[in-house]
Amino acid sequence: MKYTAFVTEEIDDNLYTSSFKELDLDKLHVNDILIKLDWSSLNYKDALSAKGHKGITRKYPHTPGVDAAGIVVKSNTNKIKVGDKVVVTGHDLGMNTNGGFSEYVSVPIDWVIELPEDLTLKESMIFGTAGITAAICINELYKHDITPEKGKILVTGATGGVGSISVAILNKLGFEVIASTGKLDKSDFLKSIGAREIIARDEVFDTTGKPLLSRKWAGAIDTVGGNTLSTVFRSTDYHGIVCVLGMVESTDLNINIFPFLQRGVSLIGIDSAERGLEIKKELWKKLSKDWKPDCLNSMAKEVSLLDIKPEIDLILKGGQIGKTLIDCSIKH
């Protein structure tokens, strides 16, 4: 049996090409679980893999896609049965294991989460890795006693995947959200998903070198990195936390020790790919219930798997707004 997948190939040193190929399904099913996909979603990491980024994917040919949701068609374990609706995000999927830009994926059992009953497969991929990453950040806020009454929460890069979902969940939970963006023309979108205040990214880009800046927010979710992160860190209130998860501006971080010592501010590094399965299960339950934004279905642009090439180029140019949802069902 054949299936369709988006495949990136290395045709020469540092020269890559991508196309859709018909592949042998029997050769794919090498792990515990074979899933026929309904949906995937597009992340920045996927776009890098699709362009031949060896820091993301070591060996080509390869199918990107760190997110996948669908129905189990083969299972080598009693823990997950044929017919179960399941979600896979992160781990090695789409990095060095063929990923969700395909009709099928084959994965180990310990990557698989049964779809919560209050969530559809489509909704799970509007969340995807971006949603579970946002949930990890918000969980850290609560763990550090940052609740809505403590003050405003800043989200940088707010129109992107993690940023927009963070804004929407925080608003759902009663937080006052400040959204920072370089796309002020998308203010209506940010207001529609729950941003109370929208600021230009220049307002969180301090170049004075001051060790401390005026206290503006109780916590922050930073998807940008670089000097933006430094500015956010120096502007955070007493005992606040800054969740760190992006580097689109820079991987460098020029900070001093004063926010740690004089304000007790914490920097929290956020990873989602290798976050424990039990923690992910707990967060997926939250996302399916009290943490699910009312605006969730309006936050995603839906495209066919066969139409993802322009979307890959768009996200690499910084043009993605909200989430890009991929319909993996193909009529043969």
Secondary structure by P-SEA (a helix, b strand, c coil): cbbbbbccccccccbbbbbbbbcccccccccccccccccccccaaaaaaaaccccccccccbbbbcbbbbbbccccccccccccccccccccccccccccccccccccccccccccccccaaaaaaacaaaaaaaaaaaaaaaaccccccbbbbbcccccaaaaaaaaaaaaaccbbbbbcccccaaaaaaaacccccccccccccccccccccccccbbbbccccaaaaaaaaaccccbbbbbcccccccbbbbccccccccbbbbbbbbcccccaaaaaaaaaaaacccccccccccbbbbccccaaaaaaaaaacccccbbbbbccccc
